Amino acid sequence: MTEVFVFGSNLSGIHGAGGAKHARRFYGAVMGEGVGRTGNSYAIPTKDHGLNVLPLDVISYHVENFIIYAQKNPDVDFLLTKVGCGLAGYDWDRDIRPLFPDDMPVNVRLI
């Protein structure tokens, strides 16, 4: 099964630090691509083009798109990081985890 690293990104696709840098170095994330799948990585934006933190309703939209993508790709194992909890400064339990469904697809696992 293919493994895809899911990380928090910015809309400019500048993958210079944190999970984004890891995704670029080890999972094929492409500079300039800040949303969706590239290589064996999937970017969920948590910052805008100017590297300002996105509001939770915007992040939620991107999380919903990721969940749809994961459901349509059951042959892929998605390794979900705690997106938005590093450089964006959100709290996983309070802010980000509630954006994901309780019945997460079985091919998505938190790492």
C-alpha positions in Angstrom: 0.0 0.0 0.0 1.3 3.5 -0.9 1.9 5.8 2.1 1.1 9.5 1.7 2.4 12.0 4.3 -0.3 14.6 5.2 1.0 17.9 6.4 0.1 21.5 7.1 1.2 23.9 4.4 0.8 27.4 3.2 -1.0 28.5 0.0 2.2 29.6 -1.6 3.7 26.1 -1.3 6.8 27.3 0.5 7.8 24.0 2.2 10.7 25.4 4.3 10.0 24.3 7.8 8.3 21.7 10.0 6.2 19.0 8.5 6.2 20.8 5.1 10.0 20.6 4.9 9.9 16.9 5.9 7.2 16.3 3.2 9.5 18.0 0.6 12.6 16.2 1.6 11.2 12.7 2.0 7.7 12.5 0.4 7.9 14.5 -2.9 6.1 17.7 -1.9 6.6 20.2 -4.6 7.6 23.8 -3.9 4.9 26.1 -5.2 2.1 23.5 -4.6 0.4 24.3 -1.3 -2.8 22.3 -1.7 -3.5 18.6 -2.3 -1.3 15.8 -3.4 2.1 15.9 -4.9 4.4 12.9 -4.9 3.6 10.9 -1.8 2.5 13.9 0.2 -0.8 15.8 0.7 -0.8 19.4 1.7 -3.6 20.9 3.9 -3.1 24.7 4.0 -3.1 26.3 7.4 -1.5 29.5 6.3 -2.2 31.9 3.4 0.0 33.2 0.6 1.5 35.8 3.0 2.2 33.1 5.6 -0.6 34.4 7.9 -2.5 31.8 9.8 -5.8 30.8 8.1 -9.0 30.9 10.1 -10.5 27.5 11.1 -13.4 27.7 8.7 -11.0 27.9 5.8 -8.8 25.1 7.1 -12.0 23.1 7.6 -12.8 23.5 3.9 -9.4 22.0 3.0 -9.8 19.2 5.6 -13.2 18.3 4.0 -11.5 18.1 0.5 -8.8 15.9 2.0 -11.3 13.5 3.5 -13.1 13.2 0.2 -9.8 12.5 -1.5 -8.9 9.8 1.1 -12.3 8.2 0.7 -11.8 8.0 -3.1 -8.3 6.5 -2.7 -8.8 3.5 -0.3 -5.6 1.9 -1.6 -3.5 4.7 -0.1 -2.5 4.8 3.6 -2.6 8.5 4.7 -0.2 9.4 7.5 -1.9 12.4 9.1 0.3 14.8 11.1 -1.2 17.3 13.6 -1.7 19.9 10.9 -1.8 23.5 12.0 -0.3 22.7 15.4 3.3 23.7 14.7 4.0 27.0 13.0 0.3 27.9 12.6 -0.1 27.6 16.4 -3.4 25.9 16.7 -4.2 23.3 19.4 -4.9 19.8 18.1 -7.6 18.8 20.6 -9.3 22.1 20.9 -9.0 23.5 17.3 -8.0 21.0 14.6 -9.2 17.5 15.6 -12.9 18.7 15.6 -12.5 19.6 11.9 -12.0 16.0 11.1 -15.0 13.5 11.1 -15.4 11.1 14.1 -15.7 8.3 11.5 -12.4 9.0 9.9 -11.7 6.9 6.8 -9.9 3.7 7.9 -7.0 4.6 5.5 -6.2 7.8 7.5 -4.2 7.4 10.6 -2.7 10.0 12.9 1.0 9.8 13.3 
